């Protein structure tokens, strides 16, 4: 992606100071990091720079301290976990700017790594305050952003620094941007999008944007019920935003105009209560849902029809499950369609990009996360990208 400078565009970095923004907003329990995925994502960029002789200063946020020093949100708490994954000794610096950082740089040798304190301990971080930006930048020779998950925020450490220092995309950011470009920037057609989840209201902008971008829009989860109700289908006591019927119809009309086929479930799995393997479980046509039943998944023959749609496509973007996948057997549609997408990706006929927390959990549950072309762990940033919005942290990296 030529618009973005990457680490390949860097000259000799030996002895230079790299300010590298990564995502270390890690889940913790009893003082221990419970998932090191984000540390692993940051590792290639940090170690590549260190191995080339740069002094690497890691910038990251942790939690929401709102501009105060909160001891339970100090990045010193994740230092041990980062050292374990990187296999290196790392210095902790309790500031992000000023003399303390300057002194630390004096102690570091080329190839050494330090983690600076939580950027959100400073009120100027979330305000993108030019004075804070200038103070942080004063200690660095160049800036690398490797935190796509924070790229939808115009903060001092995600956007401000890229304006005042030579700025580059790290390896994780680069992989994300290249995958997203393949999926919705200049995709191979036909393109399918799977959008699921509980509520239409949380994905309105995504749906409105996608109908103009993709050839097939597959709508699942609770939001499908809102579209079915808008078309006059009685969805019983299913989760449904009846007040959004007008909006749903507008989206369907927009899809019609732009030649996008919208796929809603015609066969559904219903039950009278939402529980694992309920006695009242049955599969029926969408027009046969009783007043005391709720739709909890897409039926098997409808999933087969969706699988046939994917077989005609070259690109797939996936965000959200098709049913209430956390509770069996309402995970069956999501698992079946995910397995089809994975098989098509393995054989090389489909580029598949998925993102969002629920989606990653669902694909892991289906055992196919490793088979998708790319999985984004970014929640908000991935959704805003699907809405067609410019992400400040990405835009700031664009080449001249």
Buried (B, 14 or more C-beta within 10 A) or exposed (E): BEEBBBBEEBEEBEEBBBBBBBBBBBEBEEEEBEEBEBBEBBBBBBBBBBEBBBBBBBBBBBBEBEBEEBEEBBBBBBBEBBBEBBEBEBBBBBBBBEEBBEEBBEEBEBBBBBBBBBBBBBEBBBBBBEEBBBBBBEBBBBBBBBBBBBBBBBBBBBBBBBEBBBBBBBBBBBBBBBBBBBBBEEBEEBBBBBBBBBBBEEBBBBBBBBBEBBBBBBBBBBBBBBBBBBEEBEBBBBBBBEEBBEBBEBBBEBBEEEEBBBBBBBBBBBBBEBEEEBEEBBBBEBEEBBEEBBBBBBBBEBBEBBBEBBEEBBBBBBBBBBBBBEBEBBBBBBBBBBBBBBBBBBEEEBBBBBBBEBBBBBBEBBEBBEBBBBBBBBBBBBBBBBBBEEBBBBEBBBEE
